[in-house]
Amino acid sequence: MNRHDIFDHIKEWGNAFTPAVIQGTHALFGPLVGRPDEAQVVRDQVYGDDPRHRLDIFKSDAASGARPVLLFVHGGGFVMGDKGAADAPFHNNIGAFAAKAGLVGATMSYRLAPGHGWPAGGEDVVRAVDWLAANIADHGGDPKRIFIMGTSAGATHVADAVTMGANVAGALMISGLYDVGRAEPNDFRTAYYGQEESDLTARSTLSRLAATKTPCLFSVSEYDPNDFQNQALWLVEAWVAAHGRWPEMHWLAGHNHLSSVSQIGSPHDDLGPLIEHFIARVGREPRGSQA
């Protein structure tokens, strides 16, 4: 299927986010994304005590020396999702992309609601980063150049990890929630954050994220649901108020809430080059010079 046909399908679905759209988007990109060399993958590394504290590492021979590390945090509305089995296109496509780009890739699973509410997801990202810092050199990665990237609920967990002080070189947030108090109410949000509306402002990352000195990249998709469109707007407003300038916010034309990440490593990848450029630029800067 050519690019025109793919994006015609996405445009026809609009900003709907239904099981049919999820299945359809995965069907479009599943056959197109890259697959890792399994001989270069180390699976199910244990980074904590919970059964879901597991991550996969995707090594690369494409570059010499210690390489930057890209840790991917999946979405799933706080209540579902995982890093992907060995035979799954998603999110092995992220690991394959990272390895091909000369990075060390990692994909993680984390504790889910309702069994584990806020701030479990952010804590697990921090825990995974700490594990990588201690162990990734054994796999060719640079512990001083760890980047964390999440989509949807995963982006929200990345935002929490940044504001918790995760020791990372940079963070990439793809269609996340940053102001939970103004987010549209739904059962998923309640399962993770609880029912008390008074708690939501304190549990939101917006003001603390806008003040961070950690280099950040954000994106929102043209056909993201309205809630994520609003979250991107509020993030920009808060960032400008804190810094006097826009954040690095990318608008992904033609994409929906899933295709932004499902496309990575495909011939039609619009986000992958932005990720590579961000890591190459930020990864060159000494940690103490970041502002």
C-alpha positions as CSV (number, residue, x, y, z in Angstrom):
1,M,0.0,0.0,0.0
2,N,1.4,3.4,-1.0
3,R,1.7,6.4,1.3
4,H,-1.3,8.2,-0.4
5,D,-3.6,5.2,0.3
6,I,-2.4,4.8,3.9
7,F,-3.1,8.5,4.8
8,D,-6.4,8.5,3.0
9,H,-7.5,5.8,5.4
10,I,-6.3,7.8,8.4
11,K,-8.0,10.9,7.2
12,E,-11.3,9.0,6.7
13,W,-11.2,7.9,10.3
14,G,-10.5,11.4,11.5
15,N,-9.9,11.8,15.3
16,A,-12.0,8.8,16.2
17,F,-10.2,6.5,18.7
18,T,-12.2,3.2,18.6
19,P,-11.2,-0.5,18.5
20,A,-11.8,-0.4,14.7
21,V,-9.4,2.5,14.3
22,I,-6.8,0.9,16.5
23,Q,-7.0,-2.4,14.5
24,G,-7.0,-0.6,11.2
25,T,-4.0,1.6,12.0
26,H,-2.0,-1.4,13.2
27,A,-3.0,-3.3,10.0
28,L,-1.7,-0.4,7.9
29,F,1.7,-0.3,9.4
30,G,2.3,-3.8,10.8
31,P,3.5,-5.2,7.5
32,L,5.7,-2.2,6.8
33,V,7.7,-1.6,10.0
34,G,11.2,-3.0,10.5
35,R,11.9,-6.1,12.5
36,P,15.0,-6.4,14.8
37,D,17.8,-8.9,14.3
38,E,16.9,-11.3,17.1
39,A,20.5,-12.2,17.6
40,Q,21.0,-8.6,18.8
41,V,18.1,-8.5,21.2
42,V,18.3,-9.3,24.9
43,R,14.8,-9.9,26.2
44,D,13.0,-9.7,29.5
45,Q,15.6,-8.1,31.6
46,V,14.4,-7.7,35.1
47,Y,14.5,-4.1,36.4
48,G,12.3,-4.4,39.5
49,D,10.3,-6.7,41.7
50,D,7.0,-6.8,39.9
51,P,6.3,-9.3,37.1
52,R,5.8,-6.4,34.7
53,H,9.2,-4.9,35.5
54,R,10.7,-6.2,32.3
55,L,12.5,-4.6,29.4
56,D,14.0,-5.7,26.1
57,I,17.3,-4.3,24.8
58,F,18.1,-3.9,21.1
59,K,21.8,-3.7,20.4
60,S,23.5,-2.2,17.3
61,D,26.7,-2.8,15.5
62,A,26.1,0.3,13.3
63,A,28.3,2.6,15.3
64,S,31.5,2.3,17.4
65,G,31.8,3.4,21.0
66,A,29.1,3.9,23.6
67,R,25.9,4.8,21.9
68,P,22.9,6.9,23.1
69,V,20.1,4.8,24.6
70,L,16.4,5.2,23.6
71,L,13.9,3.8,26.2
72,F,10.4,3.5,24.9
73,V,7.3,3.5,27.2
74,H,4.1,2.1,25.6
75,G,0.6,3.6,25.9
76,G,-2.6,1.8,26.7
77,G,-4.8,4.2,28.8
78,F,-3.0,3.3,32.0
79,V,-4.7,-0.1,32.1
80,M,-3.3,-2.1,29.3
81,G,-0.4,-2.6,26.8
82,D,3.1,-4.0,27.0
83,K,6.5,-3.8,25.3
84,G,5.5,-6.5,22.8
85,A,6.4,-10.1,22.4
86,A,9.3,-11.2,20.2
87,D,7.0,-11.9,17.2
88,A,4.9,-8.7,17.5
89,P,5.5,-5.8,15.1
90,F,4.8,-3.3,17.9
91,H,6.9,-2.2,19.8
92,N,9.7,-4.2,18.3
93,N,9.6,-1.6,15.5
94,I,11.0,1.0,18.0
95,G,13.9,-1.2,19.0
96,A,14.6,-2.1,15.4
97,F,14.5,1.6,14.5
98,A,16.9,2.5,17.3
99,A,19.4,-0.2,16.4
100,K,19.4,0.8,12.7
101,A,20.0,4.4,13.7
102,G,23.1,3.4,15.7
103,L,21.4,3.7,19.1
104,V,20.8,1.1,21.8
105,G,17.1,0.7,22.0
106,A,15.0,-0.5,25.0
107,T,11.3,-1.1,25.4
108,M,9.7,-1.6,28.8
109,S,6.5,-2.8,30.4
110,Y,5.3,-1.3,33.6
111,R,2.6,-1.8,36.3
112,L,-0.9,-1.0,35.3
113,A,-4.1,0.3,36.9
114,P,-6.4,-0.4,38.6
115,G,-4.0,-2.6,40.6
116,H,-1.4,0.1,40.6
117,G,-2.5,3.7,40.6
118,W,-0.6,7.0,40.3
119,P,2.4,7.4,40.5
120,A,3.3,3.8,39.7
121,G,4.0,4.4,36.0
122,G,6.4,7.3,36.5
123,E,8.1,5.4,39.3
124,D,8.6,2.5,37.0
125,V,10.1,4.7,34.3
126,V,12.6,6.1,36.8
127,R,13.3,2.5,38.0
128,A,14.0,1.4,34.4
129,V,16.3,4.4,33.8
130,D,18.3,3.6,37.0
131,W,18.6,0.0,35.8
132,L,19.8,1.1,32.4
133,A,22.3,3.5,33.9
134,A,23.8,0.6,35.9
135,N,23.8,-2.0,33.2
136,I,23.5,-0.6,29.7
137,A,27.3,-0.2,29.2
138,D,27.4,-4.0,29.1
139,H,25.2,-3.7,25.9
140,G,27.1,-0.9,24.2
141,G,25.0,2.0,25.6
142,D,26.1,5.2,27.2
143,P,24.6,5.5,30.7
144,K,25.1,9.3,30.5
145,R,23.0,9.6,27.3
146,I,19.7,7.8,28.1
147,F,16.6,9.3,26.4
148,I,13.1,8.3,27.4
149,M,10.2,8.4,25.0
150,G,6.5,7.6,25.6
151,T,3.3,7.7,23.7
152,S,-0.2,8.5,25.2
153,A,-0.2,7.1,28.8
154,G,3.4,6.3,28.3
155,A,4.1,10.0,27.5
156,T,2.3,10.9,30.7
157,H,4.5,8.5,32.6
158,V,7.6,10.0,30.9
159,A,6.4,13.5,32.0
160,D,6.1,12.2,35.6
161,A,9.6,10.6,35.5
162,V,11.1,13.9,34.3
163,T,9.4,15.8,37.1
164,M,10.5,13.1,39.6
165,G,14.1,13.9,38.6
166,A,14.9,11.0,36.3
167,N,18.6,11.2,35.4
168,V,18.1,11.4,31.6
169,A,19.7,13.3,28.8
170,G,16.4,14.1,27.2
171,A,12.7,13.2,27.0
172,L,10.3,12.7,24.1
173,M,6.5,12.8,24.7
174,I,4.2,11.8,21.9
175,S,0.5,12.9,22.5
176,G,0.6,12.9,26.3
177,L,-1.6,14.1,29.1
178,Y,0.0,16.8,31.3
179,D,-3.0,18.5,33.0
180,V,-5.1,15.7,34.3
181,G,-7.5,18.0,36.1
182,R,-8.6,19.4,32.7
183,A,-8.5,16.1,30.9
184,E,-11.8,14.6,29.7
185,P,-13.1,12.3,32.5
186,N,-13.1,8.6,31.6
187,D,-12.8,5.2,33.4
188,F,-9.2,4.8,32.4
189,R,-8.2,8.1,34.0
190,T,-10.2,7.3,37.1
191,A,-8.6,3.8,37.4
192,Y,-5.1,5.4,37.5
193,Y,-5.6,8.8,39.2
194,G,-8.6,8.0,41.4
195,Q,-12.0,9.7,41.8
196,E,-11.1,12.7,43.9
197,E,-11.0,15.7,41.6
198,S,-9.1,17.7,44.2
199,D,-6.1,15.3,43.8
200,L,-5.8,15.8,40.0
201,T,-4.1,19.2,40.0
202,A,-1.4,18.0,42.4
203,R,-1.0,14.9,40.3
204,S,-0.6,16.8,37.0
205,T,2.9,17.5,35.6
206,L,2.1,20.6,33.6
207,S,3.6,23.4,35.7
208,R,6.6,21.3,36.8
209,L,7.2,19.9,33.3
210,A,7.1,23.4,31.9
211,A,9.8,24.5,34.3
212,T,12.2,21.5,33.7
213,K,15.7,21.9,32.5
214,T,15.6,18.5,30.8
215,P,15.6,18.9,27.0
216,C,12.2,17.8,25.8
217,L,10.5,17.0,22.5
218,F,6.8,17.0,22.2
219,S,4.4,16.1,19.4
220,V,0.7,16.1,18.7
221,S,-1.0,14.4,15.7
222,E,-3.3,16.1,13.3
223,Y,-6.1,13.5,14.1
224,D,-5.4,13.1,17.8
225,P,-8.6,13.1,19.8
226,N,-9.6,16.6,21.1
227,D,-8.4,15.9,24.6
228,F,-4.8,15.5,23.3
229,Q,-5.1,18.5,21.1
230,N,-6.0,20.5,24.2
231,Q,-3.2,19.0,26.2
232,A,-0.7,20.1,23.6
233,L,-2.2,23.7,23.7
234,W,-1.9,23.9,27.5
235,L,1.6,22.6,27.4
236,V,2.7,25.2,24.9
237,E,1.0,28.0,27.0
238,A,2.7,26.8,30.2
239,W,6.1,26.4,28.5
240,V,6.0,29.9,26.9
241,A,5.0,31.4,30.3
242,A,8.0,29.7,31.9
243,H,10.6,30.0,29.2
244,G,9.5,32.9,27.0
245,R,9.6,30.7,23.9
246,W,7.8,27.6,22.4
247,P,8.8,24.1,23.4
248,E,10.0,21.8,20.6
249,M,6.5,20.8,19.6
250,H,5.9,18.9,16.4
251,W,2.6,18.7,14.6
252,L,2.5,15.4,12.7
253,A,0.4,16.0,9.6
254,G,-1.9,13.2,8.5
255,H,-1.4,11.1,11.6
256,N,-3.7,9.8,14.3
257,H,-3.2,8.9,17.9
258,L,-1.6,5.5,17.0
259,S,0.1,6.0,13.6
260,S,2.6,8.5,15.1
261,V,4.4,5.6,16.8
262,S,3.2,2.7,14.7
263,Q,4.8,4.2,11.6
264,I,8.3,4.3,13.1
265,G,10.7,2.3,11.1
266,S,8.4,2.1,8.1
267,P,9.1,3.6,4.6
268,H,6.7,6.4,5.5
269,D,8.2,7.3,8.9
270,D,7.8,11.0,9.7
271,L,8.6,10.8,13.4
272,G,11.8,8.7,13.3
273,P,13.9,11.4,11.6
274,L,12.8,14.0,14.3
275,I,13.8,11.5,17.0
276,E,17.2,11.0,15.5
277,H,17.8,14.7,15.1
278,F,16.8,15.5,18.6
279,I,19.0,12.7,20.1
280,A,22.0,13.7,17.9
281,R,21.7,17.4,18.8
282,V,21.0,17.0,22.5
283,G,23.4,14.1,23.0
284,R,26.3,16.2,21.9
285,E,25.7,18.7,24.7
286,P,27.5,18.2,28.0
287,R,24.9,17.4,30.7
288,G,25.7,20.5,32.7
289,S,25.1,22.8,29.7
290,Q,21.5,21.9,29.3
291,A,19.0,24.5,30.2
